[in-house]
Amino acid sequence: MFAINKINFNQIPTYQSDTQRASPPLSSIEKQHINFLDSLYANENISHPLHSYDEALALLTPIFDKDYVENKSKINFVSTMNQFNQLEGYKKCHFIDWYSIQDYQYSSYTYLNSMLKLGAAVNHHHPLVAQLNLSLMHLSLFDNYHSQFTPRMVYRGEVRKAADMMFLQTNSSYKLDTFFSTYEIPDKVIPYLKEKKTLANDKINVLYEIQYTEPLVGANISALLKNGKHAVLFWPKTEFIITNIKTNPIDKNMTIRMTTANVEQHEWDNLLHSLF
């Protein structure tokens, strides 16, 4: 088993800068990962139930700003704490993993992905991006270690510029700079598509059908969501191989069938080390 800066956007969400906290020998993310591995390999709970508001907040503020957590995030902090305890999230992740993924799903996804679409390497090292990446890697590693990963089909729907999709070819690699949300139930992606008559002239509906066969490229986050969706979230730069493309110019839609590419140990290690 192998282990697994700031730019001028709007102020949501914010994070604690290095000047606002002491500089320990190990970064917060490194400490999280070491603690995670220690618990995983000892077959113990990854963390523990939360006992107080202040304790929970202290677990987040090495990365998240206190004002953001309490006043600006769209998720309720106290409800998130209670859910972490009631659903026994501590058995498979740290509270900051739980919070980071929920905050992305319900609050910061537009902010983070808009930043990543700019393509600048520094944005991939933004503390919130690195934290979410690590949180997803921990969930995927936990499931893989405990043989809980099951290959499955997942789906994604989105509206794209037609010109951006015309370069795609079968048997070619497909990567995105952003986090990539998918769902196990095809009907769940319908709200992300549009009626033909409402599409702009240069836009099309795109349906992705993905064979999710490689465990260490994304994480099953279904247990963390409140909406009943069975979701898998892939981290940035995940590689897919396109196996089939169907286009329907009349109906203005495209279906792209892909499979997750194999990940070598050194690729996983390189991604992990890039977060520290």
N, C-alpha and C positions, 0 to 999 in steps of 0.2 A: 504494500500500500504506500502510495506516495502522497506527500503533503500538497496539500494544495498551496495658474493657481487662482487661483481666483480671478474671475473676469468681470467686466462691468455689465452685469445683467441687472434685472430688478432685484430687490432685496429679499425675495422669498425663494427658497429658504436660505438662511445664513448659517454659518458654521463658525466655530471658535478658531480664530487665527493663532498661529504659533506664538505670537507676542502676548496672547491672552492667557496662556497656560505655561506651566513649567515644561521644560524639555527633558523628559526622562531618557534613559539610555535606549529604551525600546519605545517605538511609537505605539499609540493606542491600538492601531490595527494589528501590529505584530503581537502585542500582548493578548489581544482577543484570539488570534489564531493559535498561539501556543496553549492557551487555556482550553480552547476547543479541542485540540489534538490530545491533550493530556486526558480530558474527560472521555473523549471518544474511544481511545485505545484502552482505557481502564474500564470501559463498558459502564460508565456512570452517567447520570443526568448531565447534560452539557452545562446547565446553570442551575438556578434555584428559584423558588417562588419569591415574588416581590413582597416585602413586608411594610413598606411605607412609600409615600409620595416622594419624599426627599431621596430615598435610596434609588428609586427608579429614575428620577431626574439626573442624579449623579452618574448613572450608567450611560446617559446619552450626551452629556455636556462636553466630553472630550471631542465630540464631532459636531453635534447640533447646538445651536445657540438657544439659550434658555427662553428668550422672548419668542423665538420661532415656535418652540415646542408648546409653550403655554398659550400663545395668542394668535399665531399666524398659520400654523398647519391646519388643514381641513379635517384632520382626525382628532378626536377627543382624547386627550392624554390619559385621563382617569379611566375611561372606557377601555383604552388599549391596554393599560396596566391590568385591569380586571380580567380582560379576555385572555391575556398571557397566562395568568394564574389558573383561571377556570378551565381553559383548554389544555393545560399542562404543556404550554409551549416551551417551558424550561427544560423539558426532557430532550429536546433536539436542537435548541438554539439559545443564544444569548438574547437578552431583552433588546439590545440595540439591533440585532438582526431582525427580530420581529417588528420593531418600530420602523426600521429603515425600509423594509419591504412594504409595509402598510402605508407609510407616508408616500412612497413612490406611487403606489396604485391609486391613492385617493387625493393626493395633493401635489407632489413635485414632479410628476412624469413629464409634463410639458416643459417645465424649466430645465430639467436635466437633459432631455432629448434634444431640445432646441440648442443647448450648449454643445452637445456632442456632434450635432449635424454640421457645426462650423468646421469640424475636422482637425482643429489644432490639437497637437499631442498633449499640451498642457491641460486641456479640458478633461482628458481621460484620467488625469491625476488629481482632479478636484476632489477634496475630501469626501463629499457626498457621493460622488461616482465610485470612488474607491471603496467606501463603506458598503454601498449597495452591491457592488461586485463581490466583495468578500462575503457578505451575508448570503448571497445566492450560491456561491461556491461552497459555503459551509453546509447549506441544506442539501445540495447535490452530493457532497461527499458523505454526509450522514446517511442518506438513502442508499448510496452505493455500498458503503461499508456494511450496512445491515441488510443488504440484498433486498431492498425495498423498491428498487427501480424496475419498472416494467415498460418495455418498448410499446409505443402507442402512436396513433395518429393525432395530430393537433392541427388547429386551423386558425387562420387570421384573415380578417377582411379590412381593406383600406381603400381609399380613393387616391389615385396617383395621376400625375401627368403622363399621358400616353407616350410622349417622347422619351421619358425617363426609363420606360420599360421595353422599348423596342430593341435595345442592344442585347437583351437576355437570350441565351442559347442553351439548348439541352446539353447535358454533360459538362456544363461549366460551373465554376465556383460562384457563390453568391454570398456576399458579406454586407452587413450594415454597421454603421458607426454607432448606432443607438441600441438601447435595450429593446427587446422584441417580445411583446406579449402575445400569447396564443391560448386557445381554449380547446378542450377535448370534445366539446359538443358543437357541431357545425352551426346550429341555429344561433349560438351565442355571438357569432360574428356578424349576423345580419344587420344589427344596429349601426355597424361601422361602414356599411355600404349605402349607396344612394339610389333612388329611383332614376331610371335613365333620363327622364324628362327634366330632372333637377341637376343633372351633371353639366358642368361647364363644357364648352366645345372641346377643350384640350385635355379633359379628364376622363378616366375610365375607372370602373370598379375592378379591384384585384382581389382574388381569393387565393390564399396560400393553403395548400394541403401538404403537411409536413410529416414524414416518417421520423419520429423521434426515437432513434435507436442508440444514440451515444449518451450515456448518463452524465458525463462531466462537461456539458456545454450549457446547461440550463437547470432550473430548479422547479419542482412541483410546489407551487405556493398556495394550493387550494385551501389548505387548513388555516391560512392566515387571512382569508378573504371573508367579507361579510355578505357577499352577494350571491353565494351559491354556485359561482362559476368554477369549473374545474380548470385551473389555469397553470400554464408552464411559462416561466419568464426566462428568456435567453439573454445572456450578457452580451455587451458590444463585441463586435469582431467575430462572433460565432460564424463558423463556415458551414454553409449548406451546399449540397450538390443538386443542381436542377436536373430532374429526370424526365419532365414532360411539361410542355407549354401548350395551352389551348387558348386561342383568341376568337372572339366573336365581335367583329367591328360593328355589326348591325345593332347588337344589344349593348355595345360599349363595355364589354367585360373581358377579363383575362383570368384564367386559372393556371396557377404555377404549382406543380408538384415537385417537392424537394425531399431530400433526406439529409439528416445531420451527418457531417463528415467525421471520420475517425479522428480522435485526439491522441497524440503521442504524449508520453510522460513529460518529455522536456517542454512541450508546448504548454501543458498545464502548469508546470513549475515556473516557466517564464512569466505567465500571466499572473500567478500568485506573487512572485517576487516583485513584479512591477507595481504592486499595490503598496509596498512598504516604503 
